Amino acid sequence: MLTFDRTLSAEKFKSLREKHNFTQGQLALLLGVTQPAIAYYEKKGVKNFWIVYRLALTLDCKVSDLI
């Protein structure tokens, strides 16, 4: 797992999901993870680069816009 020194905060992750009207299940399918993983990210934040990268692709933005 590739990690980096920046974290996508739990609050920002959840607000982005809600802003784009995704359920946890829908976002899980798009990111290739499980719904419980999405719930975890919404509580603890995301340090895994690939999850942040896939989220950026899904939201059509840059990784730097997310962290």
Stockholm file with secondary structure:
# STOCKHOLM 1.0

chainA/1-67         MLTFDRTLSAEKFKSLREKHNFTQGQLALLLGVTQPAIAYYEKKGVKNFWIVYRLALTLDCKVSDLI
#=GR chainA/1-67 SS CCEEEEEECHHHHHHHHHHTTCCHHHHHHHHTSCHHHHHHHHHHCEEEHHHHHHHHHHHTSCHHHHC
#=GC SS_cons        CCEEEEEECHHHHHHHHHHTTCCHHHHHHHHTSCHHHHHHHHHHCEEEHHHHHHHHHHHTSCHHHHC
//
